[in-house]
């Protein structure tokens, strides 16, 4: 008897879920506006990947565009910038200058 009840309950839940999934949307204008904004945020953060991309798009959707204005540098880009900034120094002076630069923002 409990197996029959479980199957009946599962069938009812499935029928309700199917009906809800194929119901007509309430208003297409809000959906269109949302997808337009999502497309714009996605395009603005095209160079990012993974968690950085997800958080940047989420912030953009909330209206916070400060993260999009300052792109995060890769370690290789930061090392190249620090190396260029320490040009002309040698030995321990060079190493400490690059090290301090890498620790910075």
TORTORDREN-454985 format. One record per residue: residue number from 1; residue in three letters; chain; x, z, y of N, C-alpha, C in turn. Coordinates in Angstrom, 2 decimals. Layout:
# residues N
i=NUM, aa=ALA, ch=A, nx=X, nz=Z, ny=Y, cax=X, caz=Z, cay=Y, cx=X, cz=Z, cy=Y $
...
# end
This chain:
# residues 105
i=1, aa=UNK, ch=A, nx=0.81, nz=0.00, ny=-1.19, cax=0.00, caz=0.00, cay=0.00, cx=0.86, cz=0.00, cy=1.26 $
i=2, aa=UNK, ch=A, nx=1.95, nz=0.75, ny=1.27, cax=2.78, caz=0.80, cay=2.47, cx=3.49, cz=-0.53, cy=2.69 $
i=3, aa=UNK, ch=A, nx=3.81, nz=-1.25, ny=1.63, cax=4.45, caz=-2.56, cay=1.76, cx=3.47, cz=-3.54, cy=2.40 $
i=4, aa=UNK, ch=A, nx=2.21, nz=-3.48, ny=2.03, cax=1.19, caz=-4.33, cay=2.60, cx=1.01, cz=-4.02, cy=4.10 $
i=5, aa=UNK, ch=A, nx=0.99, nz=-2.73, ny=4.42, cax=0.86, caz=-2.31, cay=5.81, cx=2.04, cz=-2.78, cy=6.65 $
i=6, aa=UNK, ch=A, nx=3.24, nz=-2.69, ny=6.08, cax=4.44, caz=-3.14, cay=6.78, cx=4.39, cz=-4.63, cy=7.06 $
i=7, aa=UNK, ch=A, nx=3.96, nz=-5.41, ny=6.07, cax=3.85, caz=-6.86, cay=6.26, cx=2.79, cz=-7.20, cy=7.29 $
i=8, aa=UNK, ch=A, nx=1.68, nz=-6.50, ny=7.25, cax=0.62, caz=-6.73, cay=8.22, cx=1.10, cz=-6.40, cy=9.64 $
i=9, aa=UNK, ch=A, nx=1.79, nz=-5.30, ny=9.78, cax=2.33, caz=-4.90, cay=11.08, cx=3.35, cz=-5.91, cy=11.59 $
i=10, aa=UNK, ch=A, nx=4.24, nz=-6.35, ny=10.71, cax=5.25, caz=-7.34, cay=11.09, cx=4.59, cz=-8.65, cy=11.51 $
i=11, aa=UNK, ch=A, nx=3.54, nz=-9.05, ny=10.80, cax=2.82, caz=-10.27, cay=11.16, cx=2.16, cz=-10.16, cy=12.52 $
i=12, aa=UNK, ch=A, nx=1.58, nz=-8.99, ny=12.82, cax=0.93, caz=-8.79, cay=14.11, cx=1.96, cz=-8.82, cy=15.24 $
i=13, aa=UNK, ch=A, nx=3.09, nz=-8.19, ny=15.02, cax=4.15, caz=-8.18, cay=16.03, cx=4.67, cz=-9.60, cy=16.27 $
i=14, aa=UNK, ch=A, nx=4.86, nz=-10.35, ny=15.19, cax=5.33, caz=-11.73, cay=15.30, cx=4.32, cz=-12.59, cy=16.05 $
i=15, aa=UNK, ch=A, nx=3.04, nz=-12.42, ny=15.77, cax=2.01, caz=-13.19, cay=16.45, cx=1.98, cz=-12.85, cy=17.94 $
i=16, aa=UNK, ch=A, nx=2.12, nz=-11.58, ny=18.28, cax=2.13, caz=-11.17, cay=19.69, cx=3.36, cz=-11.72, cy=20.40 $
i=17, aa=UNK, ch=A, nx=4.52, nz=-11.66, ny=19.73, cax=5.75, caz=-12.17, cay=20.34, cx=5.67, cz=-13.68, cy=20.57 $
i=18, aa=UNK, ch=A, nx=5.10, nz=-14.40, ny=19.62, cax=4.97, caz=-15.85, cay=19.76, cx=4.03, cz=-16.19, cy=20.89 $
i=19, aa=UNK, ch=A, nx=2.92, nz=-15.48, ny=21.00, cax=1.97, caz=-15.73, cay=22.07, cx=2.60, cz=-15.46, cy=23.43 $
i=20, aa=UNK, ch=A, nx=3.37, nz=-14.39, ny=23.54, cax=4.02, caz=-14.03, cay=24.79, cx=5.10, cz=-15.04, cy=25.16 $
i=21, aa=UNK, ch=A, nx=5.83, nz=-15.52, ny=24.16, cax=6.93, caz=-16.45, cay=24.42, cx=6.44, cz=-17.79, cy=24.94 $
i=22, aa=UNK, ch=A, nx=5.27, nz=-18.22, ny=24.48, cax=4.77, caz=-19.53, cay=24.88, cx=3.70, cz=-19.46, cy=25.96 $
i=23, aa=UNK, ch=A, nx=3.52, nz=-18.30, ny=26.57, cax=2.55, caz=-18.16, cay=27.65, cx=3.05, cz=-18.91, cy=28.87 $
i=24, aa=UNK, ch=A, nx=2.13, nz=-19.34, ny=29.71, cax=2.50, caz=-20.07, cay=30.93, cx=3.21, cz=-19.14, cy=31.89 $
i=25, aa=UNK, ch=A, nx=4.24, nz=-19.61, ny=32.60, cax=4.95, caz=-18.75, cay=33.55, cx=4.01, cz=-18.35, cy=34.69 $
i=26, aa=UNK, ch=A, nx=4.24, nz=-17.16, ny=35.24, cax=3.38, caz=-16.64, cay=36.30, cx=3.54, cz=-17.45, cy=37.58 $
i=27, aa=UNK, ch=A, nx=4.76, nz=-17.66, ny=38.01, cax=4.99, caz=-18.46, cay=39.20, cx=6.31, cz=-19.20, cy=39.04 $
i=28, aa=UNK, ch=A, nx=6.24, nz=-20.50, ny=39.14, cax=7.44, caz=-21.30, cay=38.96, cx=8.35, cz=-21.26, cy=40.18 $
i=29, aa=UNK, ch=A, nx=7.83, nz=-20.89, ny=41.34, cax=8.66, caz=-20.87, cay=42.55, cx=9.73, cz=-19.79, cy=42.47 $
i=30, aa=UNK, ch=A, nx=9.40, nz=-18.61, ny=41.93, cax=10.42, caz=-17.57, cay=41.82, cx=11.45, cz=-17.94, cy=40.77 $
i=31, aa=UNK, ch=A, nx=11.03, nz=-18.58, ny=39.70, cax=11.96, caz=-19.01, cay=38.68, cx=12.89, cz=-20.09, cy=39.24 $
i=32, aa=UNK, ch=A, nx=12.36, nz=-21.02, ny=39.98, cax=13.17, caz=-22.08, cay=40.56, cx=14.16, cz=-21.51, cy=41.56 $
i=33, aa=UNK, ch=A, nx=13.73, nz=-20.57, ny=42.37, cax=14.63, caz=-19.95, cay=43.34, cx=15.74, cz=-19.19, cy=42.66 $
i=34, aa=UNK, ch=A, nx=15.38, nz=-18.48, ny=41.58, cax=16.38, caz=-17.72, cay=40.82, cx=17.40, cz=-18.65, cy=40.19 $
i=35, aa=UNK, ch=A, nx=16.92, nz=-19.73, ny=39.56, cax=17.87, caz=-20.63, cay=38.91, cx=18.71, cz=-21.40, cy=39.92 $
i=36, aa=UNK, ch=A, nx=18.17, nz=-21.66, ny=41.09, cax=18.96, caz=-22.31, cay=42.14, cx=20.09, cz=-21.39, cy=42.60 $
i=37, aa=UNK, ch=A, nx=19.75, nz=-20.11, ny=42.82, cax=20.76, caz=-19.16, cay=43.26, cx=21.80, cz=-18.94, cy=42.16 $
i=38, aa=UNK, ch=A, nx=21.35, nz=-18.89, ny=40.89, cax=22.27, caz=-18.73, cay=39.77, cx=23.24, cz=-19.90, cy=39.71 $
i=39, aa=UNK, ch=A, nx=22.74, nz=-21.10, ny=39.94, cax=23.59, caz=-22.28, cay=39.95, cx=24.62, cz=-22.23, cy=41.07 $
i=40, aa=UNK, ch=A, nx=24.20, nz=-21.77, ny=42.23, cax=25.12, caz=-21.65, cay=43.36, cx=26.19, cz=-20.60, cy=43.09 $
i=41, aa=UNK, ch=A, nx=25.78, nz=-19.47, ny=42.52, cax=26.75, caz=-18.41, cay=42.22, cx=27.71, cz=-18.86, cy=41.13 $
i=42, aa=UNK, ch=A, nx=27.19, nz=-19.56, ny=40.15, cax=28.04, caz=-20.07, cay=39.07, cx=29.06, cz=-21.06, cy=39.61 $
i=43, aa=UNK, ch=A, nx=28.62, nz=-21.93, ny=40.50, cax=29.52, caz=-22.92, cay=41.08, cx=30.58, cz=-22.26, cy=41.96 $
i=44, aa=UNK, ch=A, nx=30.20, nz=-21.21, ny=42.68, cax=31.14, caz=-20.53, cay=43.56, cx=32.23, cz=-19.79, cy=42.78 $
i=45, aa=UNK, ch=A, nx=31.95, nz=-19.43, ny=41.54, cax=32.91, caz=-18.68, cay=40.73, cx=33.41, cz=-19.51, cy=39.55 $
i=46, aa=UNK, ch=A, nx=33.55, nz=-20.80, ny=39.74, cax=33.89, caz=-21.72, cay=38.67, cx=35.26, cz=-21.46, cy=38.05 $
i=47, aa=UNK, ch=A, nx=36.22, nz=-20.97, ny=38.79, cax=37.57, caz=-20.79, cay=38.25, cx=37.76, cz=-19.53, cy=37.43 $
i=48, aa=UNK, ch=A, nx=36.78, nz=-18.64, ny=37.45, cax=36.93, caz=-17.37, cay=36.76, cx=36.42, cz=-17.47, cy=35.33 $
i=49, aa=UNK, ch=A, nx=36.89, nz=-16.55, ny=34.49, cax=36.46, caz=-16.55, cay=33.10, cx=36.16, cz=-15.13, cy=32.64 $
i=50, aa=UNK, ch=A, nx=35.42, nz=-15.01, ny=31.58, cax=35.17, caz=-13.73, cay=30.93, cx=34.46, cz=-12.72, cy=31.81 $
i=51, aa=UNK, ch=A, nx=34.95, nz=-11.49, ny=31.76, cax=34.32, caz=-10.39, cay=32.48, cx=34.40, cz=-10.58, cy=33.99 $
i=52, aa=UNK, ch=A, nx=35.49, nz=-11.19, ny=34.48, cax=35.61, caz=-11.45, cay=35.91, cx=34.50, cz=-12.39, cy=36.38 $
i=53, aa=UNK, ch=A, nx=34.23, nz=-13.42, ny=35.58, cax=33.17, caz=-14.38, cay=35.92, cx=31.80, cz=-13.70, cy=35.93 $
i=54, aa=UNK, ch=A, nx=31.53, nz=-12.92, ny=34.89, cax=30.23, caz=-12.27, cay=34.79, cx=29.99, cz=-11.30, cy=35.94 $
i=55, aa=UNK, ch=A, nx=31.00, nz=-10.50, ny=36.28, cax=30.82, caz=-9.54, cay=37.36, cx=30.71, cz=-10.25, cy=38.71 $
i=56, aa=UNK, ch=A, nx=31.45, nz=-11.33, ny=38.91, cax=31.38, caz=-12.05, cay=40.18, cx=30.01, cz=-12.71, cy=40.35 $
i=57, aa=UNK, ch=A, nx=29.47, nz=-13.29, ny=39.28, cax=28.15, caz=-13.91, cay=39.36, cx=27.08, cz=-12.85, cy=39.58 $
i=58, aa=UNK, ch=A, nx=27.21, nz=-11.71, ny=38.89, cax=26.24, caz=-10.62, cay=39.07, cx=26.27, cz=-10.12, cy=40.51 $
i=59, aa=UNK, ch=A, nx=27.45, nz=-9.95, ny=41.08, cax=27.56, caz=-9.51, cay=42.47, cx=26.98, cz=-10.56, cy=43.42 $
i=60, aa=UNK, ch=A, nx=27.22, nz=-11.82, ny=43.12, cax=26.68, caz=-12.90, cay=43.95, cx=25.16, cz=-12.90, cy=43.90 $
i=61, aa=UNK, ch=A, nx=24.59, nz=-12.69, ny=42.73, cax=23.14, caz=-12.67, cay=42.59, cx=22.53, cz=-11.49, cy=43.36 $
i=62, aa=UNK, ch=A, nx=23.27, nz=-10.39, ny=43.47, cax=22.80, caz=-9.24, cay=44.22, cx=22.97, cz=-9.44, cy=45.73 $
i=63, aa=UNK, ch=A, nx=23.75, nz=-10.45, ny=46.12, cax=23.97, caz=-10.72, cay=47.53, cx=25.31, cz=-10.26, cy=48.03 $
i=64, aa=UNK, ch=A, nx=26.17, nz=-9.73, ny=47.15, cax=27.50, caz=-9.26, cay=47.54, cx=28.50, cz=-10.37, cy=47.29 $
i=65, aa=UNK, ch=A, nx=28.96, nz=-11.04, ny=48.32, cax=29.89, caz=-12.16, cay=48.17, cx=31.32, cz=-11.78, cy=48.49 $
i=66, aa=UNK, ch=A, nx=31.62, nz=-10.50, ny=48.64, cax=32.98, caz=-10.08, cay=48.99, cx=33.95, cz=-10.39, cy=47.86 $
i=67, aa=UNK, ch=A, nx=33.51, nz=-10.31, ny=46.61, cax=34.39, caz=-10.59, cay=45.48, cx=34.76, cz=-12.07, cy=45.42 $
i=68, aa=UNK, ch=A, nx=33.86, nz=-12.94, ny=45.85, cax=34.14, caz=-14.37, cay=45.81, cx=35.15, cz=-14.77, cy=46.88 $
i=69, aa=UNK, ch=A, nx=35.24, nz=-13.99, ny=47.96, cax=36.13, caz=-14.34, cay=49.05, cx=37.60, cz=-14.07, cy=48.72 $
i=70, aa=UNK, ch=A, nx=37.87, nz=-13.11, ny=47.83, cax=39.24, caz=-12.77, cay=47.48, cx=39.46, cz=-12.99, cy=45.98 $
i=71, aa=UNK, ch=A, nx=39.88, nz=-14.19, ny=45.59, cax=40.08, caz=-14.45, cay=44.18, cx=41.25, cz=-13.65, cy=43.62 $
i=72, aa=UNK, ch=A, nx=41.14, nz=-13.20, ny=42.40, cax=42.18, caz=-12.41, cay=41.77, cx=43.28, cz=-13.34, cy=41.26 $
i=73, aa=UNK, ch=A, nx=44.53, nz=-12.97, ny=41.54, cax=45.66, caz=-13.77, cay=41.12, cx=46.04, cz=-13.42, cy=39.68 $
i=74, aa=UNK, ch=A, nx=46.52, nz=-14.42, ny=38.97, cax=47.02, caz=-14.17, cay=37.63, cx=48.39, cz=-13.49, cy=37.76 $
i=75, aa=UNK, ch=A, nx=48.83, nz=-12.79, ny=36.72, cax=50.16, caz=-12.16, cay=36.79, cx=51.28, cz=-13.16, cy=37.09 $
i=76, aa=UNK, ch=A, nx=51.14, nz=-14.38, ny=36.58, cax=52.17, caz=-15.40, cay=36.83, cx=52.20, cz=-15.78, cy=38.30 $
i=77, aa=UNK, ch=A, nx=51.01, nz=-15.92, ny=38.92, cax=50.96, caz=-16.27, cay=40.34, cx=51.53, cz=-15.14, cy=41.19 $
i=78, aa=UNK, ch=A, nx=51.19, nz=-13.90, ny=40.82, cax=51.67, caz=-12.75, cay=41.57, cx=53.19, cz=-12.63, cy=41.44 $
i=79, aa=UNK, ch=A, nx=53.73, nz=-12.86, ny=40.25, cax=55.18, caz=-12.80, cay=40.03, cx=55.88, cz=-13.87, cy=40.86 $
i=80, aa=UNK, ch=A, nx=55.32, nz=-15.06, ny=40.90, cax=55.92, caz=-16.13, cay=41.70, cx=55.92, cz=-15.77, cy=43.18 $
i=81, aa=UNK, ch=A, nx=54.82, nz=-15.19, ny=43.67, cax=54.76, caz=-14.78, cay=45.08, cx=55.78, cz=-13.68, cy=45.38 $
i=82, aa=UNK, ch=A, nx=55.88, nz=-12.69, ny=44.48, cax=56.82, caz=-11.59, cay=44.69, cx=58.26, cz=-12.08, cy=44.62 $
i=83, aa=UNK, ch=A, nx=58.53, nz=-12.99, ny=43.71, cax=59.87, caz=-13.55, cay=43.58, cx=60.25, cz=-14.32, cy=44.85 $
i=84, aa=UNK, ch=A, nx=59.29, nz=-15.05, ny=45.37, cax=59.53, caz=-15.82, cay=46.59, cx=59.77, cz=-14.87, cy=47.78 $
i=85, aa=UNK, ch=A, nx=59.02, nz=-13.77, ny=47.82, cax=59.17, caz=-12.81, cay=48.91, cx=60.52, cz=-12.09, cy=48.86 $
i=86, aa=UNK, ch=A, nx=61.07, nz=-11.92, ny=47.66, cax=62.35, caz=-11.21, cay=47.49, cx=63.54, cz=-12.16, cy=47.48 $
i=87, aa=UNK, ch=A, nx=63.32, nz=-13.40, ny=47.85, cax=64.38, caz=-14.40, cay=47.84, cx=65.50, cz=-13.96, cy=48.79 $
i=88, aa=UNK, ch=A, nx=66.73, nz=-14.11, ny=48.35, cax=67.88, caz=-13.73, cay=49.16, cx=68.46, cz=-12.38, cy=48.75 $
i=89, aa=UNK, ch=A, nx=67.67, nz=-11.59, ny=48.03, cax=68.17, caz=-10.30, cay=47.56, cx=68.77, cz=-10.50, cy=46.18 $
i=90, aa=UNK, ch=A, nx=69.70, nz=-9.62, ny=45.81, cax=70.35, caz=-9.75, cay=44.52, cx=70.38, cz=-8.40, cy=43.81 $
i=91, aa=UNK, ch=A, nx=70.56, nz=-8.46, ny=42.50, cax=70.75, caz=-7.25, cay=41.69, cx=69.61, cz=-6.27, cy=41.77 $
i=92, aa=UNK, ch=A, nx=69.98, nz=-4.98, ny=41.97, cax=69.00, caz=-3.91, cay=42.00, cx=68.03, cz=-4.03, cy=43.18 $
i=93, aa=UNK, ch=A, nx=68.52, nz=-4.57, ny=44.31, cax=67.63, caz=-4.76, cay=45.47, cx=66.51, cz=-5.74, cy=45.13 $
i=94, aa=UNK, ch=A, nx=66.87, nz=-6.84, ny=44.43, cax=65.88, caz=-7.84, cay=44.03, cx=64.87, cz=-7.24, cy=43.06 $
i=95, aa=UNK, ch=A, nx=65.39, nz=-6.52, ny=42.04, cax=64.51, caz=-5.94, cay=41.02, cx=63.54, cz=-4.92, cy=41.63 $
i=96, aa=UNK, ch=A, nx=64.02, nz=-4.07, ny=42.52, cax=63.15, caz=-3.07, cay=43.13, cx=62.13, cz=-3.71, cy=44.07 $
i=97, aa=UNK, ch=A, nx=62.54, nz=-4.77, ny=44.79, cax=61.61, caz=-5.45, cay=45.69, cx=60.49, cz=-6.13, cy=44.90 $
i=98, aa=UNK, ch=A, nx=60.85, nz=-6.79, ny=43.81, cax=59.84, caz=-7.45, cay=42.96, cx=58.94, cz=-6.41, cy=42.31 $
i=99, aa=UNK, ch=A, nx=59.53, nz=-5.34, ny=41.82, cax=58.76, caz=-4.28, cay=41.17, cx=57.74, cz=-3.67, cy=42.13 $
i=100, aa=UNK, ch=A, nx=58.17, nz=-3.37, ny=43.36, cax=57.26, caz=-2.79, cay=44.36, cx=56.17, cz=-3.79, cy=44.72 $
i=101, aa=UNK, ch=A, nx=56.52, nz=-5.05, ny=44.81, cax=55.54, caz=-6.08, cay=45.14, cx=54.50, cz=-6.23, cy=44.03 $
i=102, aa=UNK, ch=A, nx=54.92, nz=-6.17, ny=42.78, cax=54.01, caz=-6.30, cay=41.64, cx=53.04, cz=-5.12, cy=41.56 $
i=103, aa=UNK, ch=A, nx=53.47, nz=-3.94, ny=42.00, cax=52.61, caz=-2.76, cay=41.96, cx=51.56, cz=-2.79, cy=43.06 $
i=104, aa=UNK, ch=A, nx=51.80, nz=-3.54, ny=44.11, cax=50.89, caz=-3.59, cay=45.24, cx=49.59, cz=-4.30, cy=44.90 $
i=105, aa=UNK, ch=A, nx=48.67, nz=-4.39, ny=45.88, cax=47.35, caz=-5.02, cay=45.65, cx=47.40, cz=-6.48, cy=45.38 $
# end
